[in-house]
Amino acid sequence: MALPSPKHHWTFNESSGTTAADSAGGATMAIDRESFVPARRGNGVRFNPKDGARLATTSVPGRPPLRGAWR
């Protein structure tokens, strides 16, 4: 069984700035402060109110409402 392809995938390969590109779905992520940091694999985003990002927003559209028993 083949694994499904990701709809969105952020690698955070950007080393500076306040925007990250989605390598699978073409969306973008805007971060309120520059906060890219080295991570285990490549870069990551540090979320910290003192010296990191406090807010990240994406251009990914909202999900449709769930149908069925979980209303």
PyMOL commands that set and color helices and strands:
alter all, ss='L'
color gray80, all
select strands_A, chain A and resi 19-21+28-31+36-38+43-45+56-58
alter strands_A, ss='S'
color yellow, strands_A
deselect
rebuild
show_as cartoon
